[in-house]
Amino acid sequence: AHVPLDVHLMITDPERYIDAFADAGAAMISVHVEAATHLHRTITHIKERGIQAGAVINPSTPVSALEEIAPELDFALVMSVNPGFGGQHFITGSDTKITRVRRLLDAAGNPAPVEVDGGVDCGNAARLVAAGAEILVAGAAIFGTPDPTEATRALRAAASPRVDPVLPAAR
């Protein structure tokens, strides 16, 4: 099975690295609205390379930060932990933010999926899908287990058959 390379540029000056990741075979590239100096230009550049472009918002960033770029996005990523390291607990209320991002995209006439990253596990997967997430990023819930294959199966079952869990690269 083909697994798309989903590159989450959790870095300053992400625009400097787009071409390198495009050349490396990225299928999806997301940048943080807080880190991209010229977000529209950065999203446009990603799309010009034939790659799906997404914008990321941190837990403390309001959904309104996506308003101007919403029509252009191929996906929107909601961080449900503060960026920095894996294994953190899901921040309460992030499911509400997922719903608000879904509504914003819908209002913009954009059917792009909402992705969620951080603290995703079998205990909250169904709730995240119900909130509007279609792509779940699970790190510790998969790679922090003795059997990542079984953990992936369990997460898929807990979420629903219509969700596409995206696994981060093993560390």
C-alpha positions in Angstrom: 0.0 0.0 0.0 1.2 3.5 -0.8 1.5 5.8 2.2 1.7 9.5 1.3 4.5 11.5 2.8 2.8 14.1 5.0 5.4 16.7 5.9 4.6 19.0 8.8 7.0 21.9 8.8 7.1 22.8 12.5 9.9 25.2 11.9 10.7 28.9 11.4 11.0 30.1 7.8 9.2 27.0 6.4 9.2 28.6 2.9 13.0 28.0 2.7 12.5 24.2 2.8 9.5 23.6 0.6 11.5 22.8 -2.6 13.7 20.3 -0.7 10.7 18.4 0.7 9.0 18.6 -2.7 12.1 17.0 -4.3 12.1 14.4 -1.6 8.6 13.2 -2.6 6.3 15.0 -0.2 2.6 14.5 -1.1 1.4 17.0 1.6 3.2 19.9 3.2 1.7 21.9 6.1 3.1 25.1 7.6 2.2 26.8 10.8 0.4 30.1 10.4 2.5 31.5 13.2 5.8 30.7 11.4 5.0 31.6 7.8 5.8 35.2 7.2 3.8 35.3 3.9 1.3 32.5 4.4 -0.5 32.9 1.1 2.7 33.0 -0.9 4.0 29.9 1.0 0.7 27.9 0.3 0.8 29.0 -3.3 4.4 27.8 -3.7 3.5 24.4 -2.2 0.6 24.0 -4.6 2.7 25.1 -7.6 5.0 22.2 -6.8 2.0 19.9 -7.3 1.8 19.1 -3.5 -1.3 19.4 -1.3 -0.9 22.5 0.9 -2.1 22.8 4.5 -2.0 25.4 7.2 -1.5 24.5 10.9 -2.9 26.3 13.9 -1.5 25.8 17.4 -3.8 25.4 20.5 -3.6 29.0 21.4 -4.1 30.3 17.9 -7.7 31.4 17.0 -9.5 29.7 14.1 -9.9 33.1 12.6 -6.2 33.0 11.6 -7.2 30.7 8.8 -10.0 32.9 7.4 -8.1 34.5 4.6 -6.4 31.4 3.4 -9.3 28.9 3.9 -10.4 28.9 0.2 -6.8 27.9 -0.9 -6.1 25.0 1.5 -6.0 21.4 0.6 -6.2 20.5 4.3 -6.2 22.3 7.6 -4.3 20.9 10.6 -5.4 21.5 14.2 -2.7 21.0 16.8 -4.3 19.4 19.9 -1.0 19.6 21.9 1.5 22.4 22.2 4.3 21.6 19.6 7.6 20.4 20.8 7.6 16.7 21.7 5.5 13.5 21.4 3.5 11.7 24.0 1.6 14.8 25.3 -2.0 14.6 26.5 -4.8 15.9 24.3 -5.8 19.5 25.1 -9.4 19.6 26.2 -11.5 21.7 23.9 -9.5 20.9 20.8 -12.4 18.9 19.4 -14.4 22.2 19.5 -11.7 23.9 17.5 -11.8 21.1 14.9 -15.5 21.7 14.5 -14.9 25.5 14.1 -12.2 24.8 11.5 -14.6 22.5 9.6 -17.3 25.2 9.6 -14.8 27.8 8.4 -13.8 25.6 5.5 -17.4 24.8 4.7 -18.3 28.6 4.7 -15.4 29.1 2.3 -16.9 26.5 0.0 -13.8 24.3 0.6 -14.3 20.5 1.2 -10.7 20.1 2.3 -10.2 17.7 5.2 -9.4 18.7 8.7 -6.3 16.9 10.2 -5.6 16.7 13.9 -2.2 16.1 15.5 -1.5 15.5 19.2 -2.7 13.2 21.9 -4.8 11.2 19.4 -5.6 7.7 20.6 -8.3 5.1 20.6 -10.0 6.8 23.5 -10.7 10.1 21.6 -10.6 9.0 17.9 -14.3 8.7 17.5 -15.0 12.0 19.2 -12.4 13.7 16.9 -14.1 12.2 13.8 -17.5 13.3 15.1 -16.1 16.9 15.5 -15.0 16.9 11.9 -11.5 15.5 11.7 -10.8 13.2 8.7 -7.1 12.7 9.1 -5.7 11.6 12.5 -2.0 11.8 13.3 -1.0 9.3 15.9 2.5 9.1 17.2 2.8 7.7 20.7 -0.5 5.8 20.4 1.1 3.8 17.6 4.9 3.8 18.2 4.7 3.8 22.0 3.1 0.3 21.9 4.7 -3.1 21.7 2.8 -3.8 18.5 2.4 -0.8 16.2 0.5 -2.8 13.6 -2.2 -3.9 16.1 -2.3 -0.3 17.5 -2.9 1.0 14.0 -5.7 -1.5 13.5 -7.3 -0.5 16.8 -7.1 3.2 16.0 -8.7 2.7 12.6 -11.5 0.7 14.3 -12.0 3.3 17.0 -12.1 6.2 14.5 -14.2 4.8 11.7 -13.6 3.3 8.3 -13.7 6.8 6.6 -10.7 8.2 8.5 -7.2 8.0 7.1 -4.7 7.8 10.0 -1.4 9.3 9.0 1.5 7.9 10.8 4.6 10.1 11.5 8.0 8.8 10.6 9.4 6.5 13.3 11.9 8.3 15.5 
